[in-house]
Amino acid sequence: MNCPVPPGCGLTSRLPYSMRREKDAMIAKFDFALNRPEEDQAELLAAVEEFADALGLPPSVRYRLGLVIDELVSNCIAHGARPGEDRGIRVGISDSGDDMTVEIVDSGPPFDPTAHASRKCLQPGDVKIGGMGLCLVRNLATRMEYSRFDGFNRTRITIAKSIQENACTSGR
């Protein structure tokens, strides 16, 4: 995830990911720039699925990875637009063996999802607009961090490969 600025961060090859062997471990990285977020989101999600397939991730990890990325990118698109401004979103994924780390960088206004994401999801009768997606992300992630640097939001989410259940379905 070498590109700190989303707009203009082009891909260096046809595929937005690379895999290489380092010592006795496989290193896999994914980097995708959405310069036209509304138009590029479907392509991003297809590329994430292809990356997960190339890694041989089990269906439960693929699901959590795709849902976390879809929710956070959708939030960036819906709430991160500044009228008349170009904006971009960059999504990076790295595989560290036991975990997948997702990094989303966007040029929208400051927004710390860790300050708004509750671990306790609303019950179906209590659903209101806003917050449910962040609750899902919070419960699918083992770790969520936010920072703001040089006009960009940076959200990092760690997803454990070993967790099978998400906390929203267990009522935590």
C-alpha positions as CSV (number, residue, x, y, z in Angstrom):
1,M,0.0,0.0,0.0
2,N,2.5,2.5,-1.2
3,C,0.2,5.2,-2.7
4,P,-0.7,7.8,0.0
5,V,-2.9,9.9,-2.3
6,P,-5.9,8.2,-3.9
7,P,-6.6,10.4,-7.0
8,G,-4.2,9.5,-9.8
9,C,-2.8,6.4,-8.1
10,G,-2.7,4.2,-11.1
11,L,-2.2,0.5,-11.2
12,T,1.2,-0.7,-12.4
13,S,-0.1,-3.9,-13.9
14,R,-3.3,-5.4,-15.3
15,L,-4.1,-6.9,-11.9
16,P,-4.4,-4.7,-8.8
17,Y,-2.5,-7.2,-6.6
18,S,0.8,-8.9,-6.3
19,M,2.0,-12.1,-4.7
20,R,5.6,-13.1,-3.9
21,R,7.4,-15.5,-1.7
22,E,9.6,-14.0,1.1
23,K,11.5,-16.4,3.3
24,D,9.0,-19.1,3.9
25,A,5.9,-17.0,3.6
26,M,3.7,-15.8,0.7
27,I,3.3,-12.0,0.7
28,A,0.1,-10.8,-1.0
29,K,-0.9,-7.2,-1.5
30,F,-3.8,-5.5,-3.2
31,D,-4.0,-1.9,-4.2
32,F,-7.0,-0.4,-6.1
33,A,-7.7,3.3,-6.8
34,L,-11.2,4.5,-7.3
35,N,-10.8,7.8,-9.2
36,R,-14.6,7.8,-10.1
37,P,-15.9,6.0,-7.0
38,E,-19.5,5.6,-8.1
39,E,-18.5,4.0,-11.4
40,D,-15.5,2.0,-10.0
41,Q,-17.1,0.3,-7.0
42,A,-18.4,-2.7,-8.8
43,E,-15.0,-3.2,-10.5
44,L,-13.3,-2.9,-7.1
45,L,-15.5,-5.6,-5.5
46,A,-14.9,-7.9,-8.5
47,A,-11.1,-7.4,-8.1
48,V,-11.4,-8.1,-4.3
49,E,-13.2,-11.4,-5.1
50,E,-10.5,-12.3,-7.6
51,F,-7.7,-11.5,-5.1
52,A,-9.5,-13.6,-2.4
53,D,-9.8,-16.4,-4.9
54,A,-6.1,-16.2,-5.8
55,L,-5.3,-16.5,-2.1
56,G,-7.6,-19.5,-1.7
57,L,-9.5,-17.7,1.2
58,P,-12.4,-19.7,2.6
59,P,-15.9,-18.4,1.9
60,S,-16.4,-16.9,5.4
61,V,-13.3,-14.8,5.1
62,R,-14.2,-13.7,1.5
63,Y,-17.7,-12.7,2.7
64,R,-16.3,-10.6,5.6
65,L,-13.6,-9.0,3.5
66,G,-16.1,-8.1,0.7
67,L,-18.7,-6.8,3.1
68,V,-16.3,-4.6,5.1
69,I,-14.9,-3.1,1.9
70,D,-18.3,-2.6,0.4
71,E,-19.7,-0.9,3.5
72,L,-16.8,1.4,4.0
73,V,-16.4,2.4,0.4
74,S,-20.2,3.0,0.2
75,N,-19.9,5.3,3.2
76,C,-17.1,7.2,1.5
77,I,-19.2,7.6,-1.6
78,A,-22.4,8.6,0.2
79,H,-20.9,10.9,2.9
80,G,-17.5,11.9,1.7
81,A,-18.4,14.0,-1.3
82,R,-17.6,17.7,-1.2
83,P,-19.5,19.6,-3.8
84,G,-17.4,20.5,-6.9
85,E,-14.3,18.7,-5.7
86,D,-12.6,15.8,-7.2
87,R,-12.2,13.0,-4.8
88,G,-10.7,9.5,-4.7
89,I,-10.7,6.4,-2.6
90,R,-7.8,3.9,-2.4
91,V,-8.3,0.4,-1.1
92,G,-5.4,-1.7,0.0
93,I,-5.4,-5.2,1.3
94,S,-2.5,-7.2,2.8
95,D,-2.4,-10.8,3.9
96,S,-0.3,-11.3,7.0
97,G,-0.9,-15.0,7.4
98,D,-3.4,-15.1,10.2
99,D,-5.1,-11.8,9.3
100,M,-6.2,-9.7,6.4
101,T,-5.6,-6.0,6.8
102,V,-7.8,-3.6,4.8
103,E,-6.7,0.1,4.5
104,I,-9.1,2.6,3.0
105,V,-7.9,6.1,2.3
106,D,-10.3,8.8,1.1
107,S,-10.2,12.6,0.5
108,G,-13.6,13.3,2.1
109,P,-14.2,15.4,5.2
110,P,-12.8,14.1,8.5
111,F,-14.8,11.2,9.8
112,D,-13.6,8.7,12.4
113,P,-15.7,5.5,12.0
114,T,-14.2,4.1,15.3
115,A,-16.0,6.9,17.2
116,H,-19.4,6.0,15.7
117,A,-19.3,2.2,15.4
118,S,-21.0,0.4,18.2
119,R,-20.3,-3.2,18.9
120,K,-23.9,-3.7,19.8
121,C,-26.0,-3.7,16.6
122,L,-29.6,-2.5,16.7
123,Q,-32.3,-5.1,16.7
124,P,-34.5,-5.2,13.5
125,G,-37.3,-3.2,15.1
126,D,-34.9,-0.5,16.2
127,V,-33.2,0.1,12.9
128,K,-32.7,3.7,12.0
129,I,-30.9,5.2,9.0
130,G,-27.2,5.4,9.6
131,G,-24.8,3.4,11.8
132,M,-25.8,-0.2,10.9
133,G,-23.1,-0.6,8.3
134,L,-20.4,0.6,10.7
135,C,-21.8,-1.8,13.4
136,L,-21.4,-4.6,10.9
137,V,-17.8,-3.6,10.1
138,R,-16.9,-3.2,13.7
139,N,-18.2,-6.7,14.5
140,L,-16.6,-8.3,11.5
141,A,-13.2,-6.8,12.3
142,T,-10.9,-7.8,15.1
143,R,-9.4,-4.3,15.0
144,M,-10.3,-1.0,13.6
145,E,-8.1,2.2,13.6
146,Y,-8.5,5.7,12.1
147,S,-6.2,8.5,11.4
148,R,-6.3,11.8,9.5
149,F,-3.2,12.9,7.7
150,D,-2.6,15.7,5.2
151,G,-6.3,16.0,4.3
152,F,-7.0,12.3,4.0
153,N,-9.0,9.8,6.1
154,R,-7.2,6.5,6.7
155,T,-9.1,3.6,8.1
156,R,-7.4,0.3,8.8
157,I,-9.4,-2.8,9.6
158,T,-8.0,-6.2,10.6
159,I,-10.0,-9.3,9.8
160,A,-9.0,-12.6,11.4
161,K,-9.0,-15.5,9.1
162,S,-10.0,-17.9,11.9
163,I,-13.2,-16.2,13.1
164,Q,-16.3,-17.9,11.7
165,E,-19.1,-16.0,13.4
166,N,-19.7,-12.3,13.5
167,A,-20.9,-10.7,16.7
168,C,-23.9,-9.1,15.1
169,T,-25.5,-12.5,14.7
170,S,-24.7,-13.5,18.2
171,G,-26.3,-10.4,19.8
172,R,-23.2,-8.9,21.4
